[in-house]
């Protein structure tokens, strides 16, 4: 029977694509089947074995995984970098200069780039040095010493892969990876856009490839010429993926037809569907448009002080000479990125003298590395060759659902639980938590897919040492102190114990660190801006909660506990509702 089985492959749900796929059936590639089996078994071995270890040594209900645990460690390591970071003082000195061009006056900004007795980039790390330089610059004469002009090309970005789609949706719309994939799934499966039957609007969205099919390239170039002119189409552009573990089994994420413009499909899509589709459509078409051409200008200006000290300040600017792909698509940047584009300078020549307006000396301190956003975390995992396109969204969802991380201003911060789990696994299962080891396993799985490695032998090599580590940890590792699993708040229980932050079904709340001896619990304090009824209600709730403190009010606490027990008992005694007549009739028929 297996010899008669065939596989049909299509990357978009359109009539033409499905019909073509069925006209060219393939044999089953058992090497790909083996790779899939190896991945599934490997993930289950790690998850099924490690999770019970966490239940016994940390807390029930937790989980560990081959990729999710590495992602957690990446976040934890970044947090430790931030905690260990020591800020260093430095000063930024800039000069606002004025020049005339015809009848107009222009003001531009220049940065200090050279000081006397220092080679390379100037180091100004204290106030006295900064003020001495500022004093010289206040009375200096500013003369242009060098002007450089250079034309540069900006190449469009490649079409989307799964990870770059998730990253850009997070940057542009603040969509989570899971939300992005849900919307993309709808666009892939098919939408009714005025045709007789639903049509898929995008190709398969779980991919690490940046390649486009030949028919898609031709259609995109034809559209560009008709919509923007021949100068915006310079022939097909080919791209290479950056991912270490890219398999490129599918095309890039692209619209199934360039003619389905966002304007055309807008009446049939929800707002979030239209946003994502527009981004995919524009990025795909722009990837085949001409490069943008930018004129970059750099001006070095000598600042000569009367005391003989000479400094150099530099002004830079850029002007877009030909917009190219930018006519259609300009990508939203990371929050941390600086935007230096289209900063125009006035016309200047060597020997020109400019008038000083103001000298600015600003104290700064070096900043710790930022916490990961969802987009940055996904990009890091992809660049390290960890995980697959289909797993990125679920990885993030899992570590959030397990309460290993919180989000603060859209950035991941590990919770005490996340820190404890990561440290425990790193100590007892260092290979599982190592990015290099995890990336190496992905390479071995790729080797299985290529027929270069036996999948059973690969699993056997992994399982022996891993099983030994599980046994040793189960028998010898100490249980984690529960106090390490919760975050201590600034509030105190009436008995003087810390109130800790816990998370329940309805969100975060405060409870006494002496639980279950003391059962005080209350919602977290409202923000500092809270006033009126919100603040008043919380203060009343606080007073009521404190009356249950077993340390200060043992009688009241005992009464509250008795009342709670009575409610639980009466609930257990309440008879169950009789089944409806409809259900009873159905059961009777079934018995008959």
N, C-alpha and C positions, 0 to 999 in steps of 0.2 A: 504493500500500500504506500509506503513512504516514497517509493520511486515515482509514484504518480503525482505527488504533491508538488505544487508550483507556488511561487511567490510573485505577487504583483506589487510594484512600487510606484506610488505617485506622491508628489510633494504639495499638491494643491487640489482642493475639491472643486473641480470644474469638469463639465462634461467632456471636454477635449482631453484633459489630462487623464481622467479615469479610463476613457476609451482607449487611449494610447497605451496606458499601462497594461490593460487586459489583452491588448494585441501583441505585447512583448513579455510574456510571463518568464520568470527566471527559476532556476533550480534553487532549492534551499541551500544556503551557505552554512554548513555545519560548524565552520570555524567561528562565524558570528554567533551562532547558537551557543557554542561552548563558552564564548566570552561573556555572553549574557548570563548563562548559568553560573559561571565562576563569580561574576559580580554579585549576583543575587545571593549565592551561598556565602560568599565572603562577608557581605553586609549583615546577613543573618547570624553568622557565627559571632561577629563582633557585638552586634546589638543584643542577641539572646544571651550571650555569656556575660557581658559587662554590666548590663542593666541590673540583674539580680545582685551583683556585687555591690552596686551603689545602694540598692534597697537595704542590704544588711549592714553596710558600713556608713552610709550617709543618711538616707531617708527614703521611704517608700514612695513610689510614683515617679521616680526619676528615670532618665534614660541616657544611654551613651550610644555613640555610633561612630563608624569608621571615618566619616567626614564631618558630622555635626560637632564631634568633640574637638577636632582640630580647629574648626571655625571658632569654637568657644575659646580655645587657647590663644588664638590670634588676637581676639578681643581682650583677653586677660593680660597678655604680654604687653599690649599697647597701654593698658591702664597702669601697669607697673612702670613702664617707661615714663608715663606722665607723673606718677607719684615720686619717682626718683629724680625727676628733672630739676636742675638748679638754674634759675634764670640769671642771665649775664647782662649787665648794663651796657648799652651802646647809645651813641648819639647820631642822629641823622641831620645833616646840615644841607639846606637848600637855599637857593637865591632866586628871587623873582626879579626878572630883568625886563626892561622895556626897550623897544626899538621902533623906528619909524619906517614905513614903507609907503612912499608917496605921501598922501595927505592923512593916512591912517596910522594909528599907534597900536602896536601889538605888545601884549604882556605874555611872557612864557617863563617856565620854571626850569632850573638847572640844578643838578645834583653834584655835590662835592665828590671828585674822583681822584684827586692827588693833592698831597700836602708836602711841605718841605721836610726833608730828612726821613721820608718813609717811601719804600718801594712797594708797588702794587696798590691794592685797594686800601685806602686809609682806614686806620683803626682809631676811633675816637671813643674811649671807654670811660670817660669821667667828665664831670661838669667843668672843671678848671680848664682842661684842654679845649673843650667845646667852646667855652666863652672866649678863650684867647683867639681861636680861629675866627669866631664870629666878629670879634673886635677888628681884626685885620680886614675881613671881608666887607665890613661896614664902610670902610674908607678906601677900598681898592678901586683900581681902574680895570674895566672889563673889556678885553679885546679878543675878537675871534681869531684863534690860531689854526684851526683846521675844520674843514667841512667835508664830510663823506656822504656820498649818495649811492645807494645800491638798490637795484630792482630785484625783488624776490617773488617767487611763485608760491601760492598756497594751494595745496592739493586738496580736493574734497575728501571727506571721510568715507570709508567703505560702507557698504550696506550693513544692516544690523545682523548680529548674531543674537542668540538668546541673552547672553550676559550683557552685551552693549545695549540691547533694547531695554533690559531691566534697569541698567545704570542711567540711561538717558531719560527714561520715564520717571525715575526717582528725582533726577535733577530738575526736569522741566515741570513735572506735575506733582511731585512728592508722592507718587504711587509706590506702594510696596511691591516687592517682586511677585508676591502671590496675586495681588490685584492686577498687575500688568499681564500675568499669564492667563488669568481668568478672562480678561477682555480680549486678549489675543486669541484665545481658544474660540470665543464667539465669532471673531472675524474669520478665523480659519474654517470653522465648520460650515458657515454659510449664512448669508443674510438675503432677505428679499429686497431687491433694489429695483422693483418695477418689472422684473422679468417674470416669466411663467413659473420658474422654480428658483429656490434659493441658490446662491452662488457664493463660493468661498472667495473672500476678498484678499486674503494674504496666503502665502505659502506656509508650510509647516514651521512652527515657531520654536521648536526645540532643536537647535542646530549650533554648531561651532564654525560653520563655513561662512566665508565672505564672497563666495563665487555666485555668479548669476548665469542662468542658462542662456544659450545663444539666442533663442527667440526673445527672451526678456531684454537682452542687450540691444538687439535690433529694434524692438518696440520702443525702448527708452530713448534711443538716439533719434528715431523718427519723430517722437513726441517733442524732444528738445528742439529740433530744427524747425518744426512747424510752429511751436509756441514762442521760441526766443530768437531764432535765427541761426544761420550756419556757424557764426563765430562762437556760439556757445556749445557746439558739439565738435569735439576734436578726435573722434574715434573711440572705440571701446577701451575702458580702463579696467585693468586686472589688479586684484589686491591679494595680499598674503595675510593669513591669520597670525596673531601674536601668541595664541594659546599653545603651551607646551604639549598638551594632550589632545589637540584637535584631530578629529577623525574625518571631518568634512564629508559625512555620509549624505548630507542634504544640502540644498541651496541655502543662501542667505535668506533672512526674513524679508520678503518683498511683496508688493502688490501683485495679484495674479494678472492684472492688466493695467498698463499705464493710462489707458483711456478712462479708467474708473477714477477720475480726479476727486479730491475731497469735496469739491463743489457739487459734483454729480451725485455722490452717495450721501451727502449731508442730510437730506430729508428722511433717510431711512435708518439713520444711526442715532444712538443715544449720545449725549454730550461726551461721555468718557470714551465711547467707542470711536467717535469722530476725532477726538484729540489724538488717540494712539494711532489710528489709521493715517491721519494727516502726517504725523511724524514719520511713520514708516514709508509712506508714499514720497514725501519730499526728500528724505535721506536717500532713497533708492534712485530717484531721478537725478538728484544732485550729484550722486557718486559717478555719473557718466557725463557730467558737464565739464566745461573747460576750467582750467585752473584760474584762480583769481591772481591778479598781478598787483603787487604793492610796492610803492616807492618808499624806502626807508632812508631817513636822513639822520645823521649824527653830527653835532656841532660841539667842538671843544673850545672852551673860552678860558683864556689866561686871566686870572685875577691877581693883579700886581699891587701889593700894599706899599705904602710910603716907606715902611721900615725895611724894605728889600725882600720880604717874604713873598713867594709866588705860589699860587694855588691853581688848580684846574677844576673847572665845573663843566658838566656836560649836559646838553639838552638833546633829547631824541624825539623823533616824530615819525609818523607813517601816514601815507595817503593811499587810498585804494585807487589804482589807475584803471583797472578793469575788474568789474565785480565777478565775472565768471559764475561759478556755482553759487556764490553768495547772493545772487539775484533771487534764488529760490529758497535757500536753506542756510541759516546761521545757527550753530549749535549752542545750546545753553551750557555755560561753563560750571565747573565745580565752585562751591562757595569760597574756597580758599584761593582760587585762581585770580590773578590780576589781569585787568583789561587794559592793554596798551594800544589797542587798535585805533586808527584814525585820529591820532593826536597830531594835529597839523602845526608845523613851525612856519614862521614868516621867512621870506627869502633873505638869506645871509651870505656874506662872502668874507674871505680871510681879510683881516685888517679892520673890519667893522668894529666900532666902539659902541657899547651899549650902556644904558643908564641903569644903575641899581635902584630897585624900589624897596625891597625888604630882604633881610637875611633871617632865616628861620633855623633855630637850633632846638630840636625836639629830643627829649630823653625817651629811650625805648628800652625794652627788655626782651631778650630772646624768648620765644614761646615754645612750650612743649609740643610734641607732635599731636595733632588733633585725634580725637576718637574717630572710629570708623563710622561712616554713614553706611546705609545698606548698599548703596552704589559702590562705594570704595571697597567694602568687604568683598562683594562679588567680584570686582575687578582683581583684587589681590588673589583670591582663590583661583580664578581663571589663569592669571599669570603664573602661578605656582604649579599649575597642572593638577589642582585638587578638585575632585568632583566632576560632574558632567552637566551640560546645559539643563537637563531635565531635573536636576537636584537642587539648584541654587535657591529657588523659592522655598522649597520644603525645608532646607537647612535653616534658613533664617526663621521660618515659622516655628520650627521645633524648639530652637533655643529660646525663643520668646515665650512659647507656650509652657515650657518647663520652668519659666521664671529664672533662667540663668542670666538674662540680660534685661535691662530697662532701656527705654529711649529717653534721652534728654536732649531736647532741641534737635530731634531727628538723628541723634548719634547714639551708638550703643555704649552703655556702661554696664559692666558686670555687676550682678547683685552679690551679696555675701554667699548665697547658695552657689552661684556660678563660679565664684572664686574658689570655694571649698571643693567643688566637683572637679574643676580644672586642676587644682593642685594635687588632689588625691590621685587622679588618673595619670598626671604627669610623673608622679613619684613611683607609682606601681606599674604603669604601662607606658614607659617612655617612647617606645616605637610607635604605638597607636597615636600618640599625641605629637609626633614629630612630622613637620610639613614635608621634609625630604623623604621620609619613609612612605608617607601617604601618596606623594607624587610618584614615587618609585612603583608602588602597587598599581597605580593607573597605567604606568608604562608596561608593566607585566600583563595587565589585562589587554592592552593594545596588542602585545606580542601574541597572546592567545588568539585574538581576532585575525591576526595575520598568519596564523598557523605556525608560528615560530616557537611556541611553548605549549606543553601539555597542561590543560587546565586542572586536572586532578593532581598532578605533581606540584603545581604551583600552590594549590590549597593545602596540600600535605606539608610543604615547606613552611607555610605560615602557621598552620594549626598547632604543630608540636610545641614550639616555644610559647605560643600564645596560651595554650591550655595549661602549661606549667605555671605561667604567670598568674592565671586566674586561680589555680589551686593554692599557690603560695599566698596570694593576697587574701583569699577567703579564710585561710587557716591562721594567718599570722598578723594581718594588718589590724590596727586598732580602729575602733569606731570613732567617727568624727564627732567632736563636742558639738551638741546642738546649738550652743551659744554662738558658734561661728556661722550658723546658717541664717541668721536674721540680722537686720540692720537696726542699730540702736538709734532712737530719735533723740531730740533735745528735750522731750517732755519727761516728767517724772510721775510715777504713780504716787498716790497719797501716802503710801507706806515708805516712800523714798527710793523704791526700785525703778530702774529704767523702764520706760515704755518702748517696746520694739515695734517696728513696722512689719506687718504681715500682709499677705494677699489672700483674699477670699473670693467667693463667687461674685461678689459685687464690687470688687476693687480692693484698694489698700485700706488698712485700718490699724489702729494702735492697740496693743494689748500688753499686759504686764509681763515683764521678763520672768516673773515667778510662776507663770502659768504651768500646771493647772492648780497650784495652791491658791493663787489669786486670779480671779476670772474677770478682772476689769478689762473692758474693751470699748473702743470709741472710734468713730471715723477720724481721719487725719484732720489736723487743724486747717481751716480755710486759709487762703492766701492773705498776705499782709494788707491787701487792698479791700478785703471783705469788710463790709460795714452793715449797719442796720439789722434787719431780721436774720440774715445769714449768720452774722457774728453772734447775735443774741441767742439764737437757737443752739448754736454749738456750745456756748457757755453754759446753757441750761443742761444740755446733754452731758457736758463734762462733769458738772456737779452731781448729776444722777449716777453717772458711771463710777465716780469716786466713792459713792456710798456703798459700793459693792467690794471695796478693798478689804480683803480678809485680814490684813495686818492691823488696820485702824478701826474697822467696823466689822468684827467677826460675827456679831449677831445678825447684822443686815446681810452680810455675805452668805451666811448659813441659810437665812430665810429665802434669799434669791435663788440659792442652789436647790432648796426644797421645792420652791415654786416651779423651777425649770424641770425638775424630776417628775413632779406631778403632771405637768403638761405632756411630757414624754409618755408617761404611763397611761394617761387617758387617751392619748392618740393611738397607742397600741391596742387599747380595749375597744376603740370605735369599730363597729362592724363594717365590713366592706359592703359597698353598694351591690345590689343584685344586678346580674347581667340583664341587659335590655332584652325585650321580647324578641327583637330581631336576631340578636346573637344567640339567645336560647334556642330559638327555632332552628338556626343554622346548625348548632351542636346536635340537636335532636335528630335532624336529618342525617348528619354525619354518622351518628351512632346506629341509626336505622340502616 
